[in-house]
Amino acid sequence: MSEKDLEIYRELQKHLDGMPVGFPATESGVELKVLKHLSLPKRQKLL
C-alpha cells in the first residue's frame, strides 16, 4: 500500500472513529487493512 493510500485510509478511519459506533486506530494498523478490503482509495476521496 502506498503512502498516499495509507493517508486516505487513515483519514477514513478517523472519520469513522468519530461516528457513534467508532472505528479506533490500533498499534498494528489492522484497521487500515480492513478498510482497504472494503473499499478503494479513489472512492474514499469522495467522502
Secondary structure, DSSP 8 states (H G I E B T S, - for coil): --HHHHHHHHHHHHHHHTSSS-----SS-HHHHHHHHH--HHHHTT-
